[in-house]
Amino acid sequence: MKKKLSMFVTMTLMTGLLAACSSANGDNAGAENAVNSDASSNAPAEKVTLQFWHSMGGENGKRIDALLQRFNESHDNIEVVGTFQGGYDETVTKLQQAVASGSAPDVSMLERAYVEMFADSEVLEDLTPYLEKSGISEDEFTPGLMGHSYFNDQLVSLPLNRSTPILHVNKTLLDEKGLAVPTTWEELEKAANALVVKENGEYTRYGFSMPYDTWYPIAMISQAEGTFFNEDKTSIGFYDNGVGQKVFSQLKKLQGTGALYYPPSTDSGNIVNGMFKEGKVAMVYQSTGSIGGLAEAVDFDYVTAFLPKDKVFANPTGGANVSMLAASKNKEAAWEFIRWMETDPQGALPFILESGYLPFTKSMVGSQEIKDLWAKEPNRKVAYDQLQYAVDTNMDVAWPEVMHEFFSAIEAIMYDSKDIQATLDTFKKEAERILKDKN
């Protein structure tokens, strides 16, 4: 334990652009009632104050504040103090420092890609006995969002604000060309090229785009039946099989014809969204979290769809989970807060409805509120339906450092047009070095 904690404290985090936002859903009144009946037994005898760290600013921060107010008003003997710690990476860095100094919060939001790193250092509480004591089945949670919840057979986190990338489409432009919404790479290539407009040697409209992120290449790697890491986590899983070469060759081919606009790394998400709103790009790979803003801003027929497949449909997930810190001195109260957020109808459901993040329990999916939302905004249901194809193949304690090197490879290929195979050769060597050191 001491050795792992020491390694954890001294590790230098390689931060990068992590995906985050999303859509909506939930179900099962029976599970809800069973959980609610146990609420009083989970509460502590004397009033305690819990510290909860989160990464939600702006409007979502206000929604978290409202969530905490609902909890505090319904629990006389527990008060939760929420603290915004900055974005996902800032929260991770501050949490590392707090663990080292013995000042960690009781409960924290944790970007899902970092869960393994914290769990490996044995600083996250195993939630399995708490779940069992409350009579909650693990089957209550959406399977596609549980990939980052387990470590060494322990349940160390539960989904909270989760997202996934989907295809956002200006259907008006496709209809003008008599094109269907693409479902395969081949159809996407055809449609994207058909929608390119070039005037006086300049592109005035591109076929499709995607933000600068690891999310989308990882999605394509999975769609080509590759994996990010190999099975024993000693190397990458898209090199020897040629999948990496295939993915980046496809992207560069489309970039060369104007079918793909690949944006600058800084503020790439907002750039892509802005171009989509203005009709300067017909289709985008983007988070489900963009649905609300895009729907309000566009004046064309806007629809969402699954990410197109190569050999199979596949998509990674994003966003954050919630974890209890093992050093908490108020574990029963901390669990009551987590339980309430996860399963009480007044817990995270209003936050999910308002923010657009994905519903993460069957109870949520079956709620009338979610059904009404999907009926009104069918674009939001697409993200939940696509979770049947969710695949997270980049789970490893070494991911933060490997991610940094993967960003470098993406930049070399997409911005500098470096040789794809040579770039992947370098990335493979760096990934294997990092994996050897960490595992």
N, C-alpha and C positions, 0 to 999 in steps of 0.2 A: 504493500500500500504506500509506504513512504517513498519508495523508489519511483513508483508510477506518478505520485503526486509531485515529486521533485521534477520529473521530466515534463509534466504538464505545466508547471509553473514557469519553467525556463524556456519552453517552446516559443519560438517566434512565429506568430500567425502570419500566413501569407494571405492577405485579404484580396478579394476580387469582387466582381459584380455578381451578386446572388439574386436569383429570382424570388419574387414574393407575392403575388396578389391573388385575386380570384373570382368565384362564382357562387352557387347556392344549392342546398338540399338537406333531408332528415326523416325517422319513423318509430314506431312501436310503443304504444301507450302502456302496455304491460310492463316493459322494462322501466319506463318512467316511474310508474307507480311503485314498483319494487324498490327503486332507488330512493324515491322521496320518503318512503316509510322508514328508511334507515338514517335519515338526515340527523335526527336528534341524538341518536346513539353515537354518531361520529363527532358531535360537538364537544368541546372541552368543558369541564365543570366551571372554571374561572375564565374571565375574559382575557383574551390574548390579542396581541397585535402582530399581524403578519406583514412581511415585506415582500412585495411582488414587483419584479422588474419586467419591463416590456419594451418593445421596439416600435410602438405605434405612435406616430406624430400626426399633426394635422387633424382632419376630420375623424380618422380612425382612432386617434388619441382621445378625442372627445367621446367616442363610442365606448372605449375602454373605461373611461371615467364613469360613464353612465352604468356600465356593467358593475363596476366596483360599488357604486352607490346602491344599486339594487341588492347586491350581496350584503352590504353592511346594514341596510335597513331591514333585512330579513333575518339577521343573525345578531342577537343581543350580546352574545359572548365572544364574538370574533370581529375584529376590525382589520380590514386589509388596506394597507397603504401602497398605492401603485406609484412607481417611479419610471418615467420615460428615460431610457439610457442611450438614446440615439438609435441609429439604424442597426440592422442585424449584426454587422461586424463590430460596431462599437460596443454593443451589448456583450458580445462574446469576449472582447478584450477586457472590459470592465469586470466581467464575471470571473475571468481568469485571475485578475488581480485581487478580487474580493475573496476568492477561494484561498489564495496564498496568504492573505492577511487575516483569515478567519472571520471575515465580515460579509459573507455571502448571504443573499436573501433566502427566504424560506422557499419561494416558488419563483421560477423564471421562465419567460418565453425564450425559446432557443431555436435558432434557425436549424432546420432539420438536418442539413449536411454536417453540422458540428456536433450532433448528439453523440456519435460514436467516439469522438475525441474526448468529450467530457466523461462518458460512461467508462471508457477504458482507464481513466484516472480514478475511478471508483468514487466520484463525488456526486453521483445521482442516485436517488433512492429507488429501490425496486418497488414498483407500485402493485405488483401481483397480489400480495396479501391484503392490501387495502381494497383492491377491486373485489376480491373474494368476500371480504368481510361485509362489503356493501351490497353483495348479491348482484353484482354487475358482470355480465358475461363479456368476454373479449369479442365475441361475435357481434356485439352491439355496435362496434365501430366499423366504419367503411374500410374494407380490406385494402383498397388501392392507396389509402393514406397511412397505412400502418407499417410501411417498410422501414421507417427510421425510428420505430418505437421500441425495438428490441435490441439487446446487446448481451451476448453470452447467456441466452435463455432467460434474461431478466427483462421485465417491462419497465423501461426507464423514462419513457415520455409518452404523451398522448397528443393527438392532433388538435390544433386550435385554429390558427389562421393559415389555411392551406390553399394552394393554387396549382394550376397546371397550364402548360401552353396549349393553345388551340389555334385554328386557322380563322382569321377574321376576313370577311369577304365583302367587297363592293359589288353586290349582285347586279346592280344596275349596269355596270360596265360589262360584266360577263354576258348579261342578256343582250346587250347591244351587238355583241359578236356571236351570239347564238351558242355560247359556251356554258357547259354545266359546271357546277362547283366541283373542283378536282378532288378525287379520292385516292389517287396514286401519284407517285413521282412523275410518271410519264404524262399523266393528264395535267399535272401542275406545270411541267415544262412547256407543254403545248399551249396552255392557257396564258401563262406568263409571257411567253414570246409573242403571242397574238395581241396582247394588250399593250405592248411597248409602243410609245409614240416618240419619234425622233424628228426634231425640226432644226434646220440649219446646223446640223452636226451636233446638236445638244439633245439629250434625253429630257423630255418634258413630262413623260409618264413612264414609270417602271411597272413591270408585271407584278413582282412581289418583293417583300423585304422582311427583315428580322432584326431585332436589336443585337448589339454586340454582347454575347453571353455564351457561357458553356452549355446552357440549357438546350439550345436548338441543334447543335452538332451532336450532342448526346442523344437527343430524340432520334435523329437520322441514323446514328450508329445502331440504335436499338431496332429501328425499322428495317435495317439491312441484316438483322439477326446477328449483330455483333454485341459485345458487352464492353463497358468501359474498362473494368478490371477483369483479368482472367479469373478462373475459378478459385485458385489458391492464393490470390492477391499478391502474386510475385511480379506481375507485369500487367500491361494493358491487354484488353481482349479484342482489339480491332486492328491489329497490325499484321500478324502472320496470315490471317484470313483475307486480307486485302480490303476489309470493310472501310478502314480509314481513308485509304486511297480512293475508294469509290465515292465516299461521302464528299470529300473535299474537291474531287474532280468534278462532281456534279455541281457543286456550288460555284466553282470557278468558271465552268462552262456557262452557267446562267448569268453570272456576273459579267462575262465578256460580251453578251448580246444585249445587255440592258434588261434582261428578264428579272435579274436580281439586283436590287440596290442594297449594298452593304454600308451601313452608316458609320460615321466616326464613333470612336469608343466613348467619348464624353457625351453624356445626355442622350445616348442612342435611342432609348425607349421613347422619350418625348419627341425626338426627331421623326422616328418612324410613325408614331401616332399622328403627329401633325401632318405628315405627307399623306397618310391614309384619309384623314378628315378632308383634306383639300383635293382629293382625287388624283394626287400625283403618284400614287402607288395603288394598285387594284386589290392586292391581297397582302396580309401580313401574318407572320408567326408572332404571336404575342401572348402574354399572360391573360388568363380569364379576368384578372383584376382590371383590365382595360375596358371591359364590356360597358359598364355604366357610363364612363366618360365619353366613349365613342358613340354610344346610342344617343346621348343627349346632343352631340355636336354635329352629327352628319345629317344631310338632307337627301340621302340616297337610300336604296333598299339595302340594308345592312344585315348580314346573317353570319353565323358562326358555324364551324364544321370541325370534324376530327382532323388532326394533322394527317396529311396524305401518307399512305403507306408505300414502302418499297416491296419487301417480301411480306411484311406483317404490319398491322397497326401497333404502334407503341409510343408511349410518351412518359417523360419523367414527371415528377411532381416537385413543388416548391413550397415556400412559405415556412412557417414555424410551428413547433410543438410547444407543449408546456411540460416542465419537469419540476420535481421536488428535490431540493438539495439535501443530500444525506446528512449534512451538519445541522440541519434545522432542529431547534429545540422545541418546536411546536408542530410535530408531524401530524397529529390527529387533526388539528385545526387546518393545517396546510392541505391535508387530503380532503377535508370537508369543502374547502374552497375549490380545489380541482374537480371534485365530484360534482359540485353545484354547477360549475362552468360547463362541464362536459355533458351533464345529463338532465339538469333541471330546465323546464321550459322557459324560465326567466333568466337562465344563465347566458350562454353564448349565442343562443338562437337569435335574439334581436340583433346582436352584433353581426352575425352571419347574414341576416336578411338585409341589413343596411349597408354593409361593406361590400358584399359580393364575394366574400371568400366561400370556399366549398363547405357544404354541410358534412359533418364527419360522423354522425351516428344514424342508425336506422330510425330512431325516434324523430330526429330532425327531418329526414327525408319523407317520413310519413305524416308530418305535421300539416295542418290545413294552411298554415302561413306559407310554407314552402310550395305546396301545391298551387296556391293562389299566385305566388310569385312566378312560378314556371308557366302558368297559363297566360299571365300578362306579358312575361318576357321569356319566350322560349329559347332565346340565345343562351340564357344562363343554364339551362338544363343540359346543353351539349357537353359542357365541361364535366358535369357529374357522370353522364353516360360514358364519356371517354375514359373514366377511371377503370373500367373493366380491362383496359389495355395499359394500365400504369405499370411501369418498370423502372426501378431505381437501381442502376448497376454501378453507381459511383460511391457506394457506401464503404468507407474504410476510415480508420483513425488518421490515415495519412492524406485524406482527401484535401484538406485546406492547402497543403504544400503542393500536391500534385496539380490541383486546380490552377495555381499560380503558373506552373509550367505549361499547362494546357492553354491558358490565355495567351502565353507567349507564342505557342505554336499557331493558334488561330490568327494572331496578328501577323505573323510571318507569312502565312499563306494568303489571307484575305486582303491585307493591306499592302504588303511588300511583294506579293506574287513570287515568293520563294518556292523552290522545288518542293512539291508535296511529299514525295518519298523521303527526301533528305531531311525535311523538317520533322517528319514522323519518326525517322531514325533517331534524331536527337532527342525528341520528346520521350521516346521509349526508354532510352538509356537513363534520362533524368528521372523518369517515373520509377524505374527499377531500383535506382540508387536510393530514392526516398522511401520506397516500400521496404527495402532491405533494412534501412535504418529504423523504421518505425514498427515493423511487425516481427 
